[in-house]
Amino acid sequence: MWAFKKNYNMKYLISLSLILLSCFTMSAQEHTILTNKITAAQLLEHSDFDFTAPVPESPAATDRENRELLKHYNIIVFLGTWCGDSRELLPEIYAYFRKLEIPQNDITYYGLDETKLSSDQWEDTYNIEFVPTILFIDKKSGEEKGRIVERFEDSIYNDIHTLLQP
């Protein structure tokens, strides 16, 4: 009798282990982690982002001012395709930059892995600790004017407006 229970328990443990392993494997396959430079097309195709979110409503005057301010900056968006904050905010960030008609060559999307690293090590160059992080780099001097880290203080349009004032 004991040998039967031992054999039954072993089969149960093996079956349970296989089920758990298949769940972890399926989960890893569902979430592709993009690292290094990411194109807008890659982001739009990535299954973990909902780019059907509405464009943020913002005052037309603020949008005009932000459009003019942003002409002087290159934008680098560090994100994690695995990160809940990135998944939540990136569609809004993308939509707002599209609304302002920021040229795509002025925006670089850069993916980091779950340890916030990449093979190109841009995260070290810009001292990135959290994602998403949006950097505003002056086109003339190459220096960072400011950054938005992990969340908006107020809204994307007000944060940009406040941050980039001369």
C-alpha positions in Angstrom: 0.0 0.0 0.0 2.8 2.4 0.9 4.6 1.7 -2.4 1.3 2.6 -4.3 0.9 5.9 -2.5 4.6 6.7 -3.0 4.3 5.9 -6.7 1.0 7.9 -7.0 2.5 10.9 -5.2 5.5 10.9 -7.4 3.3 10.8 -10.6 1.3 13.7 -9.1 4.4 15.7 -8.4 5.8 15.1 -11.8 2.5 16.0 -13.5 2.2 19.2 -11.4 5.8 20.1 -12.2 5.1 19.7 -15.9 2.0 21.8 -15.8 3.8 24.6 -13.9 6.7 24.5 -16.3 4.4 24.7 -19.3 2.7 27.8 -17.7 6.0 29.5 -17.2 7.1 28.7 -20.8 3.8 30.0 -22.3 4.1 33.2 -20.2 7.7 33.8 -21.4 6.6 33.3 -25.0 3.7 35.7 -24.8 5.9 38.7 -23.6 8.7 39.4 -26.0 11.2 41.7 -24.4 12.6 44.2 -26.8 16.0 45.7 -26.0 18.3 48.3 -27.6 16.9 50.7 -30.2 13.3 50.0 -31.1 11.5 51.4 -34.1 8.0 52.9 -33.8 6.8 50.1 -36.0 8.2 47.5 -33.6 6.4 49.2 -30.7 3.1 49.4 -32.6 3.3 45.7 -33.4 4.2 44.6 -29.9 1.3 42.8 -28.3 1.8 44.2 -24.7 1.0 47.8 -25.7 -2.5 49.2 -26.4 -2.0 51.9 -28.9 -5.8 52.4 -29.3 -5.8 54.6 -26.3 -7.2 58.1 -26.9 -4.9 61.0 -27.6 -4.5 63.1 -24.4 -6.8 66.1 -24.3 -4.7 69.2 -23.9 -5.1 72.9 -24.3 -4.3 74.0 -27.9 -2.1 76.9 -26.6 0.0 74.5 -24.6 0.3 72.1 -27.6 1.5 75.0 -29.8 4.1 76.0 -27.2 5.2 72.4 -26.6 5.6 71.9 -30.4 7.8 75.0 -30.6 9.8 74.0 -27.6 10.3 70.4 -28.7 11.8 71.6 -32.1 15.0 72.2 -30.2 15.3 68.7 -28.6 15.9 65.1 -29.5 13.8 62.8 -27.4 15.0 59.5 -26.0 12.3 57.3 -24.4 13.8 54.4 -22.3 11.2 51.7 -21.7 10.7 48.1 -20.7 8.3 46.0 -22.8 8.0 43.9 -19.7 7.2 46.9 -17.4 3.7 47.8 -16.3 4.4 51.5 -16.1 5.9 51.5 -19.6 2.8 49.6 -20.9 0.5 52.1 -19.3 2.3 55.3 -20.3 4.0 54.6 -23.6 0.7 54.7 -25.7 0.0 58.1 -24.2 3.5 59.3 -24.8 3.4 58.1 -28.4 0.0 59.6 -29.0 1.0 63.0 -27.7 4.2 63.2 -29.8 2.1 62.2 -32.8 -0.5 64.8 -32.0 2.3 67.4 -31.9 3.7 66.1 -35.2 7.1 65.6 -33.7 9.3 64.1 -36.5 10.0 60.4 -35.9 13.7 61.0 -36.4 13.7 63.3 -33.4 12.5 60.4 -31.1 14.5 57.3 -30.2 12.8 54.5 -28.3 15.1 52.4 -26.4 14.3 49.1 -24.7 15.9 47.7 -21.6 15.6 44.2 -20.2 14.1 43.3 -16.8 17.4 44.3 -15.1 17.3 47.6 -16.9 20.3 46.8 -19.1 21.0 46.6 -22.8 23.9 45.4 -24.8 24.6 49.0 -26.1 24.7 50.3 -22.5 22.9 53.6 -23.2 21.3 53.2 -19.8 24.8 53.8 -18.3 25.5 56.8 -20.5 22.2 58.5 -19.4 22.1 57.0 -15.8 18.7 55.3 -16.3 17.3 53.7 -13.1 13.6 53.5 -13.8 11.4 53.0 -16.9 9.8 54.7 -18.6 12.2 57.6 -18.7 11.9 60.4 -21.3 15.0 62.4 -21.9 15.1 65.8 -23.7 18.5 66.4 -25.3 19.3 69.8 -26.7 20.0 69.5 -30.4 22.7 72.2 -30.4 24.7 71.4 -27.2 23.9 67.7 -26.9 23.2 68.2 -23.2 20.2 66.9 -21.3 17.6 69.6 -20.5 15.5 67.4 -18.3 13.7 64.1 -17.9 10.3 62.7 -17.0 10.8 59.5 -14.9 8.3 56.7 -14.4 5.1 58.8 -14.3 3.8 62.3 -15.0 3.7 64.8 -12.2 0.6 66.3 -13.7 0.1 65.3 -17.3 2.4 64.7 -20.3 1.7 68.1 -21.8 2.0 70.1 -18.6 5.2 68.2 -17.5 6.8 68.9 -20.9 5.7 72.5 -20.8 7.1 73.1 -17.3 10.3 71.2 -17.9 11.3 72.8 -21.2 10.7 76.5 -20.3 13.7 78.7 -21.0 
